[in-house]
Amino acid sequence: MSTLTAHSSIGDWLDHPEGGAAIRAMLAQSGGGADSLTPVRALPLQQLVALSQGQMPQSVVDDLVRSVNGGEIPEDAEGGAWRERVTGGRFDGKTVIVTGAASGIGRATASRIVREGGRVVAVDISAEKLAELASELASVAPEGSVVPVAGDVTKQSDIDRIVAAAGERIDGLANIAGVNDDSSPIHETSDEIWDRVIGINLTGVFKLTRAVVPMMRAAGAGSIVNISSEAGIRGNASGNAYTASKHGVIGLTKSAAFMYATEGLRVNAVAPGGVATGIPFPANVSAFGSGRLKPFQDAIPSVATAEQLAASITFLLSDDGVNINGAILTSDGGWSVQ
Ligand SMILES: NC(=O)c1ccc[n+]([C@@H]2O[C@H](COP(=O)([O-])OP(=O)(O)OC[C@H]3O[C@@H](n4cnc5c(N)ncnc54)[C@H](O)[C@@H]3O)[C@@H](O)[C@H]2O)c1
């Protein structure tokens, strides 16, 4: 039986006699059971630290690894859960704007593009977290590869600053910034939630895309990837406002893909299923909406990592996506076919 490490999948841990016993004992302490881990069986054990949002410190994972390896943390071997494999030079010479770059899927996408040779205009409302990203990537990428722009994608003046920061050329745009709604059905949705969710998730995508397209048309080339959601293709994945915003992203994507199809532009969308990013929920979540959604959310076949979504997004953004235009790529482990 192979050595268990923090990089082994949760499924491998559960199926291992000692590893399974150690995890079940840990869960029992908090009154939980192994069934709760079924949707995340494919993720590396390490991911539990991020998934728990502060409840489970790194030391718990380290102790689990030690407990099945005679008190040592072994060298990580190849194999186990999926690992990101960087395609060297795939974004050489390209400038890509990535929104939501300070956290989760946007951060993983920005990081991958930079490590594959690209220059990223990294946009987020959080200046502090953007600075963390820039300093982390400074050690692995040439100077100037990350251009942080702290800004709000709903404000035209910030859109103008983002485009100005890109400079002479914009080869790609990944519209990833987004927020959750409160799971409310339409009769409970407040103007505040509606305006915020539609503003960031849909109007922000509209404004930045509108600003970038003229430069791409002039160059006769460009790749745009918009992040929709499972909630963009069905009615039972989220609340009313989020569902409307993500369906809107798909409409915007299809229209733009059609309009510029003969001009060298490609416009596609990725629809993630569950992703372990810790994207926050508003303070008050609707009991009515959550109750209606629960059976469908419980049926999610698997939860992905941000890096797995970045793999789908960078595929479409890069020249590997040649000939793909107007596609809505579900990146959800098969949730959408249920
Ligand atoms: N996590 C999931 O399960 C999931 C599933 C489906 C779709 N999505 C979508 O994926 C995208 C990324 O989500 P994530 O899970 O990485 O979330 P996240 O919260 O980790 O990252 C979103 C980022 O967007 C930024 N942001 C929010 N409002 C902004 C604004 N007005 N201007 C600029 N930046 C702003 C936030 O500061 C944050 O850094 C979102 O569009 C989300 O709707 C996520």
The ligand as an SDF file (V2000), in Angstrom:
LIG
                    3D

 44 48  0  0  0  0  0  0  0  0999 V2000
  -16.3280   28.7490   -5.0810 N   0  0  0  0  0  0  0  0  0  0  0  0
  -17.3080   28.1740   -5.7410 C   0  0  0  0  0  0  0  0  0  0  0  0
  -17.8400   27.1270   -5.3070 O   0  0  0  0  0  0  0  0  0  0  0  0
  -17.8050   28.7580   -7.0480 C   0  0  0  0  0  0  0  0  0  0  0  0
  -18.7300   28.0110   -7.7960 C   0  0  0  0  0  0  0  0  0  0  0  0
  -19.2050   28.5320   -8.9830 C   0  0  0  0  0  0  0  0  0  0  0  0
  -18.7650   29.7540   -9.4350 C   0  0  0  0  0  0  0  0  0  0  0  0
  -17.8850   30.4710   -8.6780 N   0  0  0  0  0  0  0  0  0  0  0  0
  -17.4810   31.7860   -9.1920 C   0  0  0  0  0  0  0  0  0  0  0  0
  -16.0770   31.8250   -9.3160 O   0  0  0  0  0  0  0  0  0  0  0  0
  -15.6180   33.1680   -9.1480 C   0  0  0  0  0  0  0  0  0  0  0  0
  -14.5020   33.2220   -8.1150 C   0  0  0  0  0  0  0  0  0  0  0  0
  -15.0000   32.7550   -6.8940 O   0  0  0  0  0  0  0  0  0  0  0  0
  -14.0620   32.2080   -5.7170 P   0  0  0  0  0  0  0  0  0  0  0  0
  -14.7300   30.9900   -5.1940 O   0  0  0  0  0  0  0  0  0  0  0  0
  -12.6650   32.1590   -6.1460 O   0  0  0  0  0  0  0  0  0  0  0  0
  -14.3220   33.3680   -4.6220 O   0  0  0  0  0  0  0  0  0  0  0  0
  -13.3140   34.2470   -3.7260 P   0  0  0  0  0  0  0  0  0  0  0  0
  -14.1940   34.9830   -2.7710 O   0  0  0  0  0  0  0  0  0  0  0  0
  -12.2290   33.3940   -3.2070 O   0  0  0  0  0  0  0  0  0  0  0  0
  -12.6990   35.2690   -4.7890 O   0  0  0  0  0  0  0  0  0  0  0  0
  -13.4530   36.3010   -5.3750 C   0  0  0  0  0  0  0  0  0  0  0  0
  -12.5970   37.5500   -5.4360 C   0  0  0  0  0  0  0  0  0  0  0  0
  -13.3480   38.5920   -6.0810 O   0  0  0  0  0  0  0  0  0  0  0  0
  -13.0320   39.8050   -5.4270 C   0  0  0  0  0  0  0  0  0  0  0  0
  -14.0750   40.8040   -5.6270 N   0  0  0  0  0  0  0  0  0  0  0  0
  -15.3110   40.8470   -5.0580 C   0  0  0  0  0  0  0  0  0  0  0  0
  -15.9650   41.9450   -5.4450 N   0  0  0  0  0  0  0  0  0  0  0  0
  -15.1350   42.6310   -6.2790 C   0  0  0  0  0  0  0  0  0  0  0  0
  -15.2620   43.8550   -6.9980 C   0  0  0  0  0  0  0  0  0  0  0  0
  -16.3720   44.5910   -6.9260 N   0  0  0  0  0  0  0  0  0  0  0  0
  -14.2250   44.2470   -7.7650 N   0  0  0  0  0  0  0  0  0  0  0  0
  -13.0830   43.5230   -7.8180 C   0  0  0  0  0  0  0  0  0  0  0  0
  -12.9140   42.3520   -7.1480 N   0  0  0  0  0  0  0  0  0  0  0  0
  -13.9280   41.9210   -6.3900 C   0  0  0  0  0  0  0  0  0  0  0  0
  -12.9070   39.4220   -3.9560 C   0  0  0  0  0  0  0  0  0  0  0  0
  -12.1930   40.3890   -3.1990 O   0  0  0  0  0  0  0  0  0  0  0  0
  -12.1920   38.0790   -4.0520 C   0  0  0  0  0  0  0  0  0  0  0  0
  -10.7920   38.2340   -3.9610 O   0  0  0  0  0  0  0  0  0  0  0  0
  -16.8600   33.9880   -8.7640 C   0  0  0  0  0  0  0  0  0  0  0  0
  -17.3480   34.6390   -9.9230 O   0  0  0  0  0  0  0  0  0  0  0  0
  -17.8340   32.9340   -8.2820 C   0  0  0  0  0  0  0  0  0  0  0  0
  -19.1680   33.3490   -8.4440 O   0  0  0  0  0  0  0  0  0  0  0  0
  -17.3840   30.0020   -7.5040 C   0  0  0  0  0  0  0  0  0  0  0  0
  1  2  1  0
  2  3  2  0
  2  4  1  0
  4  5  1  0
  4 44  2  0
  5  6  2  0
  6  7  1  0
  7  8  2  0
  8  9  1  0
  8 44  1  0
  9 10  1  0
  9 42  1  0
 10 11  1  0
 11 12  1  0
 11 40  1  0
 12 13  1  0
 13 14  1  0
 14 15  2  0
 14 16  1  0
 14 17  1  0
 17 18  1  0
 18 19  2  0
 18 20  1  0
 18 21  1  0
 21 22  1  0
 22 23  1  0
 23 24  1  0
 23 38  1  0
 24 25  1  0
 25 26  1  0
 25 36  1  0
 26 27  1  0
 26 35  1  0
 27 28  2  0
 28 29  1  0
 29 30  1  0
 29 35  2  0
 30 31  1  0
 30 32  2  0
 32 33  1  0
 33 34  2  0
 34 35  1  0
 36 37  1  0
 36 38  1  0
 38 39  1  0
 40 41  1  0
 40 42  1  0
 42 43  1  0
M  CHG  2   8   1  16  -1
M  END
$$$$
